[in-house]
Each structure stands twice: as C-alpha cells, then as structure tokens.
Amino acid sequence: MTDESMTTGPANPPLDRRARWRNRVVAVTGLATMWVLLWGTLSWANVINGLVVAAVLVVVFPLPPVTFAGRIRPVGLLRFVLRFLLDLVVASAQIAWLAVRFGHTPHAAIIAVRLRVNSDLNLTLTAEALSLVPGSLILEADRGTGTLYVHVLGVRTPAEVERFRDGVLDLEARIIAAIGSAEELRTLDRPAPTGPSEPVDLEGAST
C-alpha cells in the first residue's frame, strides 16, 4: 500500500459560531432520520423522539467538528434515495430466500472496502447506509485509511467479493453526487484505492 493510493481530505479549518450551529442542525437531522429508519415507522412520535434523542447525543456526546464543504444536489439526492429503497427491497428478498432454503448453509465473509473520499462525513454516511441494508453490517471503520470492514451474508467466491466492493464504491459515489463538493466529485474519477479485498470466510471453507 503506497502513500499515493491514499485519498485524504484537507484539514478542517476553524469553525465560526454560525458554522458550528449549522453542523449541529445537520447532525441532529441526520441522527433523527436514522432513528426513524431504524424504527421502521414514520410517525410524529418517532420523529419527535428521534429529535430529542439526537439533541441529547449532540449536547452530551459532542462529535469532533466536521466541515460540510459540499452542497445538496436535488437530482443526485433523489437518485440516492430511490436506489437505496430498491437496495432495501432486493436485499430483504435475498435474506428471506436464504432463511427459507432447506439444506443450504449461508456463507458469511468480512470484506475490507477502502473508500475513495477519506472524510469523516463520507465514512459515516456510507457506513450508516450499508448497515441499514439487510445482510451487511459494519464491524469496524478505519478513520486513518478510510476503510470499512463489512460483515456480509451470501458471499462465497472472490468474484462475489469484488462485486460487493464495487457496490460499496457505487454507493459512495451516489452519496458524493448527492451532497459532495466539487473536489470530492473529481476524486471519484481517480482509480479506486488499493486495499485488502479477499474475504475472511467465517464458515472456514476455502475461497
């Protein structure tokens, strides 16, 4: 692994008061949205409870300041939401099929995926989106290299590993297209960073 293969963003400049309040509003909104998605029911009670829990977390457990240098693109955001909903439906059907197949033992693997845009915001959003899709779960996020370690069901061959990694990078690209900066969009045109791609087969079978 070479230094040239690492994509790191510029250091965050000091935040003024307005920027800090804006980041808090974005954090509370994002956390409340995750709360509603995890409950799976859109209701006023869930929205209000999510906002309260998010506000408490932001005040009691403040996160390191993250500068939002991008801008919201409605078309990119719509594409991300529609594709995310499709992924939820497809993944749910695949997991349901694995659960009802008799005489078949599902294989699981841990796959390392190195993102192209190494920023705290991108790492968090990509990890959250992956964790919400059935069949994949984030085990660890390496902030230094921008690498996600994902537990995945139904992966058996190196080709399936690479297909999953490509899917994660596509997800990252949709997130950047929705809210990323111009510099981050240019970063997506560069070759994907190298990193470990072989699965760790949890069943002990050879891959």
Disulfide bonds with the S-S distance in Angstrom:
none
